[in-house]
Amino acid sequence: IAPSFTARGIVVFGGKHTAKTSILYQRSYNLADEASDNHVLFVCDKSKIYEKKPLMFRNEQGYEEAHKPNVQRRINMKYVQNREELIELFAKLHEETKPISGVFIDDLDIICRKSK
């Protein structure tokens, strides 16, 4: 994953067990780490993220690095089960006290297929 990313949007897709969640989470971490005022929203299914956590972070040299607590605090985890909850989440984003620098949604296709 590139340290700097200027695209307006990106879709990561692939088969099962191809580290898509890890790629998204790594990118959200990198964005939060780029500046102390960067706040990131990471949306996912709670049961899935606890079932299989994203892989460890790696720095540019490829070595594992410890999670920086100050960076982790700038990643706002939100859990949704279906498209109605996702719509409700986005409807309330204007209530956030800090501007959001990026939004990452894991398994958007699966979430959107589910309904209450």
C-alpha positions as CSV (number, residue, x, y, z in Angstrom):
1,I,0.0,0.0,0.0
2,A,1.4,3.4,-1.0
3,P,2.2,5.7,1.9
4,S,0.3,8.6,0.2
5,F,-3.0,8.1,-1.6
6,T,-4.7,10.8,-3.5
7,A,-7.5,9.0,-5.4
8,R,-11.1,9.9,-4.6
9,G,-12.2,6.3,-4.1
10,I,-11.0,2.8,-4.5
11,V,-12.6,-0.7,-4.5
12,V,-10.6,-3.7,-3.2
13,F,-12.0,-7.0,-4.4
14,G,-10.9,-10.6,-4.6
15,G,-11.7,-14.1,-3.5
16,K,-12.1,-15.3,0.1
17,H,-9.0,-15.2,2.4
18,T,-7.1,-12.8,0.1
19,A,-6.4,-10.2,2.9
20,K,-8.9,-7.6,1.7
21,T,-9.8,-6.6,5.2
22,S,-6.1,-6.3,6.2
23,I,-5.5,-4.1,3.1
24,L,-8.4,-1.8,4.0
25,Y,-7.4,-1.6,7.7
26,Q,-3.7,-1.0,6.8
27,R,-4.8,1.9,4.5
28,S,-7.0,3.3,7.2
29,Y,-4.1,3.1,9.7
30,N,-1.8,4.8,7.2
31,L,-4.2,7.6,6.6
32,A,-4.7,8.2,10.3
33,D,-0.9,8.2,10.7
34,E,-0.3,10.8,8.0
35,A,-1.4,13.7,10.1
36,S,-2.5,14.2,13.7
37,D,-5.8,15.7,12.6
38,N,-6.7,12.8,10.3
39,H,-9.7,10.9,11.6
40,V,-10.9,7.8,9.8
41,L,-14.1,5.8,9.8
42,F,-13.8,2.0,9.4
43,V,-17.1,0.3,8.9
44,C,-17.5,-3.5,9.1
45,D,-19.5,-6.4,10.5
46,K,-18.5,-6.8,14.2
47,S,-18.8,-10.6,14.2
48,K,-16.4,-10.9,11.2
49,I,-13.7,-8.6,12.5
50,Y,-13.6,-10.5,15.8
51,E,-13.7,-13.8,14.0
52,K,-10.6,-13.0,12.0
53,K,-8.6,-9.9,12.9
54,P,-6.7,-8.0,10.2
55,L,-3.0,-8.9,9.7
56,M,-0.3,-7.0,11.6
57,F,0.9,-3.7,10.3
58,R,4.2,-3.5,8.4
59,N,6.3,-0.4,7.9
60,E,7.8,0.6,4.5
61,Q,10.8,-1.8,5.1
62,G,8.4,-4.7,5.6
63,Y,9.0,-5.1,9.3
64,E,6.1,-5.5,11.7
65,E,5.6,-2.5,13.9
66,A,3.6,-2.0,17.1
67,H,0.2,-0.3,16.9
68,K,0.6,3.3,17.9
69,P,-2.2,4.0,20.4
70,N,-2.5,7.7,19.3
71,V,-3.1,6.5,15.7
72,Q,-5.5,3.7,16.7
73,R,-7.6,6.3,18.6
74,R,-8.1,8.2,15.3
75,I,-9.7,5.1,13.7
76,N,-13.4,5.2,14.5
77,M,-14.8,1.6,14.2
78,K,-18.5,1.4,13.4
79,Y,-20.3,-1.9,13.1
80,V,-23.3,-2.5,10.9
81,Q,-25.2,-5.7,10.0
82,N,-27.2,-4.6,7.0
83,R,-27.9,-1.9,4.5
84,E,-30.4,-0.1,6.7
85,E,-27.8,0.3,9.5
86,L,-25.3,1.5,6.9
87,I,-27.7,4.1,5.6
88,E,-28.5,5.2,9.2
89,L,-24.8,5.5,10.0
90,F,-24.2,7.8,7.0
91,A,-27.3,9.8,7.8
92,K,-25.8,10.6,11.2
93,L,-22.2,11.4,10.1
94,H,-22.9,15.1,10.2
95,E,-23.1,14.7,14.0
96,E,-19.4,13.7,14.2
97,T,-17.4,16.2,16.2
98,K,-14.2,15.8,14.1
99,P,-14.0,15.9,10.3
100,I,-13.5,12.5,8.7
101,S,-10.5,12.2,6.4
102,G,-11.5,8.8,5.0
103,V,-14.2,6.2,5.1
104,F,-13.4,2.5,4.6
105,I,-16.2,-0.1,4.4
106,D,-15.3,-3.8,4.6
107,D,-17.6,-6.2,2.8
108,L,-19.8,-3.5,1.3
109,D,-21.3,-5.9,-1.1
110,I,-22.4,-8.3,1.7
111,I,-23.7,-5.6,3.9
112,C,-25.8,-4.1,1.1
113,R,-27.4,-7.5,0.3
114,K,-28.6,-7.9,3.8
115,S,-31.7,-6.2,5.1
116,K,-33.5,-6.1,8.4
